Amino acid sequence: MSPTAIIADDEPRLASYLQERLAALWPELLIVGVAHNGPEALALIAREAPDIAFLDIRMPGLSGLDVARNTKNVRIVFVTAYDEYALQAFERAAVDYLLKPVADERLAETIARLKLRTAPPSDNGVKEVLAAIARIAPSAAQERLAWIRASRGPQVILIDVDDVCYFKANDKYTSVFTAEGESLIRTPLKELADQLDPQRFWQVHRGTIVNVRHIASTARDIAGRITLSLKKRPEPIVVSRAYAHLFKQM
């Protein structure tokens, strides 16, 4: 019989994203429901009796910790943007604690742990789990960054990479520019470039990577220098000569 799970997250896009990645990495898992607040999650667990619950911690009505406190015989995985609840999570006997945005490599580790909890106590069961990890790892390594956890003032926010207009190196940080404003991440620009889809994100300067979907137009001055205008940002983006070839057809 296939294992079953529910997902509870008050951000529908993140719930859908987790469901999509679970389907790719653990196709045998059956998602029997998605809840968007604590009471919904509790009712869903009572109705469906799933084997596993992927719970956001901060939800309206009841927190994920409250939901876990009121459930039995369900393996709990907390999925949250906040790391300060880790101790409380493991006090609730959580199988794992995932920080958003969840990378496929990290989710693969959680899946392996869950499979070990459900596998029969034999050498064959362990071998099957190890084989599953080996199958997951190559595909996970090829996955591109989909969400960014960034600081904007005192807040920690999640940004869909599709919403990023451009990234800019900023001393020890990298600035993330969206239509709503500027946020900061600690990942260096060079390291970030390796995690982005090169078909969508072009490096146009030593310190700048642009989302090509946000380019509105290009302009070339009499010296041949290229400047980009973006759809949702007012400032122009300068293209260095080393990357001018990218815009020959524009």
Residue pairs with C-beta under 8 A, 6 or more apart in sequence:
2 28
2 29
2 30
3 28
3 29
3 30
3 51
3 52
3 114
3 118
4 29
4 30
4 31
4 32
4 48
4 49
4 50
4 51
4 52
5 22
5 29
5 30
5 31
5 32
5 50
5 51
5 52
5 53
5 54
6 31
6 32
6 33
6 34
6 35
6 41
6 44
6 45
6 48
6 50
6 52
6 53
6 54
7 15
7 18
7 19
7 31
7 33
7 34
7 35
7 53
7 54
8 15
8 34
8 35
8 36
8 37
8 38
8 40
8 41
8 44
8 53
8 54
8 55
8 56
8 59
8 64
8 67
9 15
9 18
9 34
9 36
9 54
9 56
9 59
9 79
10 36
10 37
10 56
10 58
10 59
10 60
11 56
11 158
12 36
13 160
14 56
14 100
14 101
14 147
14 158
15 34
15 36
17 101
17 146
17 147
18 54
18 79
18 102
19 31
19 34
21 102
21 104
21 107
22 29
22 31
22 54
22 107
22 111
23 29
23 31
24 104
24 139
25 104
25 107
25 108
25 111
25 136
25 139
25 140
26 111
29 52
32 44
32 48
32 50
33 44
33 47
33 48
33 50
35 41
35 43
35 44
36 59
37 59
37 60
37 61
37 62
38 59
38 60
38 61
38 62
38 63
38 64
38 66
38 67
39 61
39 62
40 61
41 53
41 55
41 59
41 62
41 64
41 67
42 62
42 67
42 70
42 71
44 50
45 53
45 67
45 71
45 74
49 73
49 74
50 74
51 74
51 75
51 118
52 74
52 75
52 76
52 77
52 95
52 114
53 67
53 68
53 71
53 74
53 75
53 76
53 77
54 77
54 79
55 64
55 67
55 68
55 76
55 77
55 78
55 79
56 64
56 78
56 79
56 80
57 63
57 64
57 65
57 78
57 80
57 82
57 85
57 89
58 64
58 80
58 81
58 82
59 67
62 70
64 78
64 80
65 78
65 85
65 88
65 89
65 92
68 76
68 78
68 89
68 92
68 94
69 92
75 95
75 114
75 117
76 89
76 92
76 93
76 94
76 95
77 94
77 95
77 96
77 97
77 98
77 110
77 114
78 85
78 89
78 94
78 96
78 97
78 98
79 98
79 100
79 102
80 97
80 98
80 99
80 100
81 99
81 100
81 149
81 156
81 158
82 156
83 99
85 97
86 97
89 97
90 97
95 110
95 113
95 114
95 117
96 109
96 110
96 113
96 114
98 106
98 107
98 110
99 149
100 147
100 149
100 158
101 145
101 146
101 147
101 148
101 149
101 158
103 140
103 143
104 136
104 139
104 140
104 143
105 137
105 140
105 141
107 140
108 133
108 136
108 137
108 140
109 133
111 132
111 136
112 129
112 132
112 133
112 136
115 128
115 129
115 132
116 125
116 126
116 129
119 125
119 126
119 128
119 129
144 195
144 196
144 197
145 161
145 192
145 195
145 196
146 160
146 161
147 158
147 159
147 160
147 161
148 158
148 159
148 161
148 164
148 176
148 183
148 185
149 156
149 157
149 158
149 159
149 185
150 156
150 157
150 158
150 159
150 176
150 183
150 184
150 185
151 157
151 183
151 184
151 185
152 181
152 182
152 183
152 184
157 183
159 176
159 178
159 183
161 196
161 211
162 211
162 213
163 178
163 179
164 176
164 177
164 178
164 211
164 214
165 177
165 178
165 179
165 210
165 211
165 214
165 230
165 231
165 232
165 233
166 177
166 208
166 209
166 210
166 211
166 214
166 230
166 233
166 237
167 174
167 175
167 176
167 177
167 189
167 192
167 201
167 208
167 209
168 174
168 175
168 177
168 189
168 207
168 208
169 175
169 188
169 189
169 206
169 207
169 208
170 184
172 186
173 184
173 185
173 186
174 184
174 185
174 186
174 187
174 188
174 189
174 192
175 182
175 183
175 184
176 182
176 183
176 184
176 185
177 233
178 232
179 232
179 233
185 192
187 195
189 207
189 209
192 209
193 201
193 203
193 209
196 209
200 211
200 212
200 213
201 209
201 210
201 211
201 212
202 209
202 210
202 212
202 243
202 246
203 209
203 243
204 210
204 228
204 237
204 238
204 239
204 240
204 243
204 246
205 237
205 238
205 239
205 240
205 243
206 240
206 242
208 237
208 238
210 228
210 230
210 237
214 230
214 231
214 232
214 233
215 228
215 229
215 230
215 231
216 229
216 230
216 231
217 228
217 229
218 226
218 227
218 228
218 229
218 239
218 247
218 250
219 226
219 227
219 228
219 229
220 226
220 227
221 227
224 241
224 244
225 238
225 239
225 241
226 238
226 239
226 244
226 247
227 236
227 237
227 238
227 239
228 236
228 237
228 238
228 239
229 236
229 237
230 237
239 246
239 247
